[in-house]
Amino acid sequence: MGKRGGRVRTVPPVLLALRRFPNPRLTGIGAGLFAALTMFVLACLDRLLFDGSELVYGLLFLPVSALTALWVRPADLVTAPISVPIAFAVGVFPISGGSGGFGGQTMALVTALAVHAGWLYGGTLIAGLIASVRKVRHMRARQRYLLAQGRTAAASGPRPPSRTRSTPKKAAGAAGAAALPARADRS
């Protein structure tokens, strides 16, 4: 029998399998490096195995975006939707297919980014949604924790008086404000 309603809740096997996956907590820079290096390696493999297929690269970009947003620390969640498009641009370089010097390579890169904008927006949207949901869950957990701390502090008894010092200006201002109504009554 469980605590709530006398029922025992069992965890589905799918959730048990998901809990066995690695759960690293990367910093913002670490998540960006993870995404950029992963996309570069995947683009090189795509070029070798699939002759630079845009579809394969785009499909591989979506799970990398999700993993980046899932593995970044809660304090650095805002960096996930920022680092994912940068990683896409780093990875698209090997499959852009430019030729003829710096100008040709740059034009091929810009063209590839424009052509693959749908994949870019999709991966960024995935990272943004996952980061937003994680942030909301983190804020709710923190709020529950603070409420629980407040309840335990209230249950433990009255708090000792605070030991804040008042500055002479604050003390004079409080005395002067208290004296104003008394002067008005005298006249």
URGI-V63263 format. One record per residue. PHI is phi as a letter, one per 20 degrees, with the letter a starting at -180 (999 if undefined). OMEGA is omega as a letter, one per 40 degrees, with the letter a starting at -180 (* if undefined). Layout:
# URGI-V63263
PHI|OMEGA, PHI|OMEGA
This chain:
# URGI-V63263
999|i, e|a, f|a, e|i, m|i, m|a, d|i, d|a, e|i, d|a, e|i, f|a, f|i, f|i, f|i, f|i, f|i, f|a, f|i, e|i, f|i, f|a, c|a, f|i, d|a, e|i, f|i, f|i, f|i, f|i, f|i, f|i, f|i, g|a, f|a, f|a, f|i, f|a, f|i, f|i, f|i, f|i, f|i, f|i, f|i, f|i, f|i, f|a, e|a, d|i, l|i, m|a, f|i, f|a, f|i, f|a, f|i, f|i, f|i, f|a, f|a, f|i, f|i, f|i, f|i, f|i, f|i, f|i, f|i, f|a, e|i, f|i, f|i, f|a, f|a, d|a, f|a, f|a, f|a, f|i, f|i, e|a, f|a, f|i, f|i, f|i, f|i, f|a, f|i, f|a, f|a, f|a, g|a, f|a, d|a, f|i, m|i, f|i, b|i, n|i, n|a, f|a, f|i, f|i, f|a, f|i, f|i, f|i, f|i, f|i, f|i, f|i, f|i, f|a, f|a, e|a, f|i, f|i, f|a, f|i, f|i, f|i, f|i, f|i, f|i, f|i, f|i, f|i, f|i, f|i, f|i, f|i, f|i, f|a, f|i, f|i, f|i, f|i, f|i, f|i, f|i, f|i, f|i, f|i, f|a, f|i, f|i, f|i, f|i, f|i, f|i, f|i, f|i, f|a, f|a, f|i, p|a, f|i, e|i, f|a, f|a, f|a, d|i, e|i, e|i, e|i, f|i, g|i, f|i, f|i, f|i, f|i, f|i, f|i, f|i, f|i, f|i, f|a, f|a, f|i, f|i, f|i, f|a, f|i, f|a, f|a, f|*
